[in-house]
Amino acid sequence: MLRENPDLVRHSQRLRGASPDLVDSAIDADRVRREAIGRFEELRAEQNAFGKRVAQASKEDKPALLAQVKDLAAAVKAAQQEAAAAETASDAAARAIQNIVLDGVPAGGEDDFVTLREVGTRPSFDFEPRDHLEIGEITGGIDMARGTKVSGARFYYLRGVAARLEIALMSLALDRVLANGFVPMITPTLVKPEIMAGTGFLGAHSDEIYHLEEDDLYLTGTSEVALAGYHADEIIDVTEPLRYAGWSTCYRREAGSYGKDTRGIIRVHQFNKLEMFVYIDPSDADAEHQRLVALQEGMLQDLGLSYRVIETAAGDLGSSAARKYDLEAWVPTQGAFRELTSTSNCTTFQARRLGTRFRGENGKTQPVATLNGTIATTRWLVAIMETHQNADGSFTIPEVLRPYLGGLDVAAAL
């Protein structure tokens, strides 16, 4: 694509607000790589031919020829090292380019999203509504003070009804994905650098990731990373899409977010999440993306939440996504929609970097497409507690969660 349609790649970079000059750098690096490989192969062929000449030479001629063999071997070694360096430089230049955005994705940054639909009625109250932290304290469900005491800022304890509510939410989500053909997974939360890099998370937002330097491992901010690495360097069968649902604890440094959402559990360093992940034929990826959105919307509707679906602008996609939808729930005390979940079509970006392929109709291997989307996470408790709160500080449990809570219908004030 870089060689044959560089203008498409430049256009994508501009939509993202990224430098189109990276395309020219990658093309130049690719040219240098191919030239270096050509020189190495020419010298190696010459070396092989010269070896045959030496074998056939007379005893008198061999000493001089052997001296030439030594010089030629040194030249071949130097050319091989040059080709390897050029290969590394070319790979780094190509990896600096973000995924090619799909047609129709809006240009711009964080504030340039397009609202596709708004669903549900925003809650109204005949009393002054409390925020989720105050409700959590009244019901004995959230303890930020002791979380900070033990682990520092942006850590917390969920206890009692809130702990049970999160497990209920995750269990409901797990049942939903099981009914839709997903294989449940409990994934590693520490991964190797090549897996983290392959998913596209070691680019512009690498400062969000916890790195264990002594072990050279990364703590994952989503099980998407481990699930993307699951079939790395494999040829897989996607005649039927491979659908996985990863349940894991997630970790994010939240670098650069100081002063934002510091109250409560909206933006924290540790949380639980159930992530859908799909390997699929690229021609079917768009339809699968809509399927993931429908599963997420079904959860939000059944939880009685008012929400909107937005299409994220190109500059706010992240390096791996070619299209992303955010689902944002109404948070009453903030008077705003806040992101609860998103789902991304990463096309072949991650699979190319991780070597995950399938055999097409012609029998040749090609990269699969990957998609991901969260179907439940800790942050959802914020919208549930605030939307369904009562005047005394208690909150009503959404009916769909009650079977997971032994029939409990109200989280009572203590």
N, C-alpha and C positions, 0 to 999 in steps of 0.2 A: 504493500500500500504506500509506503514512504517513497519507493522508487517510481511507482506508476501513477499515483494520485496524490501527490504531496499537497495540492491545494485543498483537498478535503480535510487533511490533517491540520493544515494551517487554520482553516475556517473553524474547526472544532476548538483549537487552542484559543482563538480570538473570542469565541462564544463564552469560554470559561474565564476570560480575562487573564489567560496565561500567555506566555511569550511564543509567538509563531517562529521566532528565530531558532528555537529548539529543534524544529523540523529540519532546517538547513544544517544545523550541527550534526544531527543524526544521519542525514544523507551523506555529508562529508565523511563522517566516521565510517559509514558503511562502505564508501568508495575506497578509503584507505585500507580497510579490513580486506576487501576483495583483492586489492592490488598486492597486499602483503602475503596473502595466501597464495596468489599466483606466483610470486617470486619464490616462495618456499617450495612450491610444487615443481617449478622449473628446475631449481637447484637439486632437488631430491631426484628428479628424473635423470639429470645430468650425472649425479653421483652413482645411480644404479647402472647407467650405461658405462661410466668410467670403470666401475668395478668389474664389468665383463671384459673390458679392454685389458685391465691389469691381469686378470686370470689367464688371458691368452697371450700375454707378452712374453718375450724371451727373458732368459735369466739376466742378460746384460741390461735390458731396458727397465726391468722391474724397479730397481732402487729409485730412479728418477720419478717413475710413475707413482710409487708409494708416497713420495714426498708431496706430490700433487694431490693424492688422495687425502692426506692429512689436512692440507689447506682447504680442500673442497668440503671435508667433513665439518671444519670450523665454520665455513660459510653457511652450510646447511643449518647448523645449530643456531647460528645468529639469526638466520631468516625465520627459523621456527619460533624463536623467542619474540621476534618482531611481530610475527603473525598472531601469536598468543596475546601479546599486549594490545594489538589492534582489535582483536576479538573482544577483549575485556572493555576497551574504550567504546567500541561500537555498541555493545550490550548496554553499557551505562548510559550512553546518549539516547538510545531508544527507550530505555526504561524511564527516562526523565519526562517522556511525553505521556500525558494522561489519556484515559480511554476516549475513543471517538464518540461524541455525543450523538444521539439518535435524532432523526428528523423531527422537528416540531418542539424540541426542548427549548424553552425560552432562554434568551441571553440574559446576562446580568448576574447579580450577586444575591445575597441573602434576602433582600427585600423585593426581589423581582419575580417572586413565585406567581403562579397562576392558580386561583381557586377554582377547582373543578366542580365541587358541590359542598353544600352544608346540610347536615342531616340531624334531625332531632330538635327538640325545643330547649332553649337555654333555661336552666332552672331559675326560679324566682322564689323569694322567701318573704314571710311577713315578720321576720326578725333580722337582726344584724348577723350575717353569716360569719362563721369562724373559718380560719384557714386550716389546712390539714394538720399542721403541727399542733395547734391548740386543741383540735379534736382528738388527735393522737394522745396528747397529754391527759385530756379529760377522761378518755377511755382506757388509759394505761397501755396504749399500744406503741407509742414512739418515745424513745428516750435518747435525745440528742446530747444532753449534758454528759451522761456517762459514756456515750460513744466517743465524745471529744476527750474525755478524761483518759480513756484507755488507748485510743488510736490517733487522736488529733482531729483537726477541723474536718468537716464533711464526712464523718463517720457517725454511726447511729446504732442503736439496738431496736429491732422490732420485737415486741413481747406480747404475750397474751393474745388478744383478739386480732391485732395487726399481723402478728406472725402467722396465725392461723389463716387470716385472710389472704396473705401472699401465697401460702401453700395451696389454698383453695383456688385462687386465680390461676396459678401455674398448672394445677391439676385439670381444671376446666379446659385450658388451652391445649394440654397434652391430649385429652380425650378428643378434642376437635381435630387435631392434626392426625391422630391415629385413624379416625373415621374417614380421613381424606388421603390415606395411603402413605403417610410419612412413617419412616422408621425412627423410633426414639433413640437418642444417643445421650450419654453423659460423657462430655468431652474433656480432654486435657485443657488446663488453663495456663500452662507454660508451653511455649513453642519455640522452635529454632528460628534463627534470624532469616534463613532462606524461605521459611513458610510465611513469616510475618511480611517480608518484603514481597513475596509472590502475590499476596492478596492486595497489595497496594497501600498498606498502612504505614510504611516507613518513608513516606514522602513528606508533604507539607505539614502533616499533623503528627509527626513522630514524637513531638514533645508531649503528646497526650498519653504515651505508653510507658508503663513501668518496665525498666530493663534491669535484670539481675546480672551485673557485670561479671561477677566471679564465675557464674555458670554459663554466661552468654545465652541466656534465655529471656523471652519476653512474656509478661503477663498479658493475657488477652482481654480486650475490652468488649469482645463479643465472641460467641462460639462459632461465628462465621469463619474465623481464622482457622480454627482446628478442623472444621468441616470442609473448608476449601482445600486444606492439605491432606485430607483423608485419602484422596485418589491421586495425589501428586505422582508424576512419572508413571502413570498407568494408562493403558488403553481400555476403556470401559464400554459397556453396551448401554446405549441410551434409547434403544427401540422403545422402551418405556422409561420415562424420566426417573432418575434416582432422586427420591425425596427424603431428606433427613430432617429431624427436629432435635436440635442440641440444647440440652438443659445444662446451664453452668452458672457459676458465680463469675462476675465480670469486674474488671478493674480499670479505672481511668484516672489519670492525674488531674484532669480538668485544668491544665495549664492555660494561663491567659484569661481565666474566667473569674478572677477574684472580684468580688463585689456583685457578682451576678448569681441570683438564686441561692444565696447563702443560707436562707432560712428553710429548714425542713429537708425533705428528701427528694427534691426535684433534681438537683445536680450534686451528686455524691461520688465518692471514690470507689465504692464497692456496692454491687447490687446483683440481683438474680435475674435471669432472662431465659426465655425459651425462644430459640431462633430457628426459623424455617430456612432450609437451604436446598437448592435444586440444581442437579446436573441435567442438561437437556440438549437436544439438537438445537442449534442456533435458530433454525427456521421456526421453531415452536416457542421461542423465548418470550415474544410479546404477549401471546395468549396466556402463558404461564404467569407472567407478571400480573395480569388482571386477575387471575385466579388467586394469587396471594393477597392482593388488595381485598378481594371479596371475603376471604377468610378473616382478615383483620377487621373489616367492617362488621361482619357478623358478630364478632366478639364485642365490639364497642356498642353495637345496637342492643345486644342482649344484656349488657351491663347497665343499660339505661343512660348512656352518656350522650351528650350533644357534642358533635364533632364536625370537622370539615376535612376534605381531602384536597391537598394542594400538589401541584407539580412543581418540583424544585427547579430553580434556574440553574443554568450550566455552571456558573461560578461557585455554586454552593453544593455541587454534587459529590465532591470527594474524587480522588483520582481514578478509582476503579469503576464507578457507576457511569453508565451511558444514559440512564434515565432513572429518576427516583421520585416516588410519591411519599409525602409525609401525611400522616393522619394525626390531627391535632384535636384534643378534647378541650371543651370549654372549662376553664377554672374560675369559678364564681368570684373568689376574693381578689383575683387579679384582673377580672373583667376582660379576659383575653383567651384566645386559643393557644394551647401549649402542646408541643409535640409529644405524643405518647409512643408513636411507632413510625417506622418507615419501611419501605421495601424498594429494593434496587435491582435493576437489570444490569449486570456487569458484562453482558455479551461474552466475548471470548477473552477478555483482558486477563482475568485471573488464571484461566486455564492455559493460556499461552505461556505465562510466566512460570507456571507450576508443572507444565508438561502433561496435562490431562487431556486425552484425546479419545476420539471414537472413529470407527470406520464408516465413511460415507458410502453412498450408493456405488461409487466407482471403486470401492475397496481401499482407497487411500485414507490414511489417518489425517484428521484435522481436529482443531481444538473444539471442545464442547463449549456451551454457554453455561454460565452460572448465575443464579439469582438468590437473593436472600431477603428475609423480612421477619421482623419481630412480631410474635403473636401474644406475648405477655412479658411484663417486666415490673420491677418494684415501683417505678414511677407511676404506674397506673393507679396505685392506691391513692395518690393525691386527688385525682379526678373523682374516684369512687367515693371517698370520704367527704369531699366538699359538695359534690352533687347531691348526695343522699343524706345530708346532715339534718338534724332536728334541733329544735330550739334549746333543748337542755344540754347540747354538746354531744349527744349520742349520734349514731348514724344508722340508717337502715341498710341491711345487707341485700344486695340485688338478688332477686329470687333465683336466678340461675346458679348462684354460688351456694345457696343454703344447703343443698344435699351434701356438699363437701364440708359443711360446718355443723353437721349433726342437726340440721333444721333451724339453727340460730337465725332469727330474723332481724334482731336489732343488737348492735354493739353498744351496750349501755354505758352511760356515764358512771364513773366510780364514786 
